Amino acid sequence: MLENKLGRCEDMTNLTIYAMRAMGIPVMSDFTPYWAKTGNNHAWNAIIDTTGKVIIFMGAESNPGVYKLNRAISKVYRKTFAKQQNSLAAIKDEWEKAPRYINRNNIVDVTGDYVPVADVNLTLEKDVPDSTNYAYICVFNTGEWKAIQWSKIADNRKVTFTDMGKDIAYLPAYYVSEKIIPSGKQFILTKEGAIVFNEADKTNLISIKLISTTRKITKNATDNIEQTFFKDGENYELLYWDYEWISLGKQKATGKPLIFKNVPSNALYWLVAENSRKEERIFTIDEKGDQVWW
């Protein structure tokens, strides 16, 4: 990394930790397993000042006090030397498999140091699979639902996911045969901390007009032509979520908004370009008929 002058974010934070700890500066590494409203994940450096405030920076890139995390955060963990007795890896039976990143015994949840949080209390709808003691809550990241936090399953399939970032789309799930299996309805945790379920209503069908596969800044066109962000000639498939992604058909982009008819209302949607890397974002439709990105 020193020779090439570049590296993964985790490599950069580790190099910074080695250098600064060698100088007696107690620098940490915090990370999010998955961004909540975009693809990939991230790690960065942090230090706690004399008031207890967490000051973040990116070793080899940005200084303390300058660096900012400009993406939606669902969960932040901090690496530790000590084994954390309340971590998932420490308390679950060794034979029970768990998703990567959160299945560690040397991390602590520090999400509340970064964003407003709320606990999510749910009753799981789907029967608990055999030999399953834990449920997970997932964010949508690079075309898949990925686990970001866990909960012990209590009686009557009740779970509590603690300190979750707000204004984010979530899915409760089980982890079976190393796969994410939906365990209940998909929902939005609002800015106020309320749970709003997205249940596809197949009796009330709507028509929706789409202009993009992800969040874009639109400008008023002087010629009254509505701005779109599609590649002409490319095929785009619209899907909606109902415990799995269900296709509503494909359309070819021609420079105009894509109009899909007979669409179940009140659902979570996903518009995907043919042969894409699945980095398109999920969305809902608001009262004005506009796409709301998650």
N, C-alpha and C positions, 0 to 999 in steps of 0.2 A: 504493500500500500504506500509506503514511503517513497518507493521508486517511481510508482505510477502516478502519485499525487491524487489518487481517488480511491474510493472504497464504499462498501455498503454503510448505511448509517450506524449499524451496530458496531462495525469495525472502527468507524471514526470515534464513536463514544468510548470504546474500549481503549483505544490509543490515548485519548485525552485523559481517561482515568489513570492509566499507568503513569503518565507524565506528571499529572497534578498530585496524585497521591505520593509519588516519590518526593515531592516538595512539601508534603505535609498538609495538603489541601484535601478535605474530605468530600470529594466529588462522587456523585451517584449516577446511575443510569436508569432512567424511566422509559417506559415503552407502552405503546398501544398495540395489541395483537393484530387488530384490523381497524382501519378508518371506518367511520360509520356511514359516510355519504360519498365515498369514492373508493377506488381500489387500493391494494397494497397495505402496508403497515409502517411503523416508524419507531425509532428509538432516538433519544437525545440525552444530553447531560443536564444535571441539576445539582444545585447546592442550596442548603437552607441557611438563610441569614440569621442575624442575632435576634430578630423578632419572630422567627419561626416561619417566615415566608419562603416559599420555594421559588428560587430564581433559576430559570432555564437558559440553556445556550446549546450551541451545536459545535462541538470540538472541531477545530480545523476549518470552521465555516463562519460562525457568528458568535459574537461576544455576549457575555451575560448582560441582561438588561435590554438587548437589541432583538434577540431572537423571539419569534412568535409562532405559535401553532395556529394556522389559519384554516384548519379543517375541523369538521364536526367530530367530537370525541364521545364515545360510548363508555370506554373503560381505559384506565391508566394503571399500570402495575410498576412497582419498583423492585429491582433486583437487590437481594440481600446476601450476606455471607451466612447468616444463621438460618437453620431450618425453621420454618414457620409452622408451628404446631397446628394452626387452624387452616392451613392451606389444603386444597383438594388432594394433592398428592400425598400429604401426610395422614389424612383421615380416611380416605377410601381404601377398600380392600385392594391388595396388590393385583389381584386377578382381573379387577374391573377396569376396562379400558376407558380412556378419557381423551378429549381433543387436545391437540398440541397447543403449545404456548401457555395455556392455563393449567396444564397438568405438571406443575413444578412445585417443589416444596421450599423454594427460596425466593418467593415473591410475595409482596404485600400490595393490597389494593389502596391506591392513593388518588382515586378519581376525584374525590371531594376537594383535593387541593387545586384542581384545575377547572372544573365546571360545576354548575348547579346539578344536584343529583336527587334522585327519588328511588325509594324501594318499590319493586314491582311484585305485587301479591297476586297469584293466579291459582285457579284450579284447573289442572290439565284435563283436557277432554278425552284424549286417547288413552286406552288402557296401557298400563306400565308393562313394558316387555319383561320377560323372565330375566332374573338376575340383574335387574337394573335398579340402582338405588339413588341415582342422581339425574337431574334434568339440567338443561342448558338453555341459555338465551342467546340468540344469534343476531348479527347484523348482516346486511347484504353487501358482499364485497367480491368484485371481479366475477360476477355471474353465479355466485353460490352463497348460501346462508352459512355463516361461519360462527362458531361458538366463541363468546366473549366473556361469559360469566356462568357460574354453576349454582345449584341449590340442591340440598338434600330433599328428597321427596318424602313429605310427611303423610299422615293418614288422609284418606279421601283425595289423594293426588294433589295436595296443596304444596305450593312452592313459594319461596321468597327470594327474589334476586335483588341483592342489596346494592345501593349507591350506583344506580344506572344513570348515564347521561341522558338529558331530556331532548325533546324535539327530534326524535330518531325513530325509525321503523325497526321493529323487532319481531322475532319469531321464536316461540318456545319450542324445544326439541328434546328428543332422546338421542343418545349416541349408541348405535347398534351396529356391530360388525364394521366399526370404524367409519360409519356413515351417519350423517345428520338426518334424523327422521322427525318430521313435524309432530308435536305432541298436543298442539292446540291452535287456536286462531292467531293469525298474524295481526299485529296492532301497531299503533303509533303511541309513543309516550310523549305527550304534549309538553310545551314549555311550562305549563302549570303543574305538571306531574300527573295528569289524568291519563287513563288508558282508553284509547278509542280503537275499537276493532274495525278492520277492513273486511267485511263479509260480502263476497260477491253476490249480488242480487240478480238472479237469472230470470226473475219475473218482470222486473222493470229494466228494460233494455234502452240504451241510449246511443246516440251518435257522438263520436269525439273527433276533434280536429287536432292533429299533432304537428308540431313544427321542428322537433328536435328529439334526439335520443338521450340528451343530457342537458344540464343547466347551461343556458346561453344568455348573453345580454342582447336583447333585441333593440333595434332602432326604428324610428318612424321613417318609412320610405316616402320620398316626395312624390312618387308616381302611384301611390296607393296599392303597390304590390306587397303582399304580406311576406315578411322575411322568414325564410326557412333555413335549416342547417342540415340538409341531406345531400348526399352525393347523387347527382342525376344518373339514372340508369341502374342504381343499386336497389336490390330488393330488401324490404324491411318487414319483419314479422312482429305482430303485436300479440302479447301473451298476457293473461291475467292469472292471479294466484288464487287457488282454491285447494289448499293442502298440497298442491303441486302446480307447476306452470302449465297452463292450458292455452293452446294456440287459437287465435281468432283470425288467422289467415295472414297472407303476405300481400304487399303492394310495392310497385316500382315507383321510385321517386322521379318526378318530372319537373321539379322546380316550384311546385305548389305544396301547400299543406296536405298531409295524408288524412283522408277522411275514412274512419272505420265506423260501420253501422252495426246495429244489433249487438251492442257491447253490454255485458252485465254491468250494472251500476254499482257504486260504492266499493269497488275492488281496488286492489293494488295492481298496477300495470307495468309492463316492461316491453319496450320497443327495441328490437335487436336487428342490426344490420347483418346481412348474409356474410358468413365467413369472418365475422368480427372476433375480437379477442374477449368479448363479453364484458367490456368495461362500461357499457351503457347503464344509465341509472334508472332505478325504479321510480314510479310516480303515482300520485293520485290525481283526480280531477276535482277542481273546486267548483263553487256555485256558478262562477262565470264561464266555466268550461275550459279553464286554463290548466296546464300541467303544473303540479306541485311536486318538487323533486325531493327524494329521500335517499 
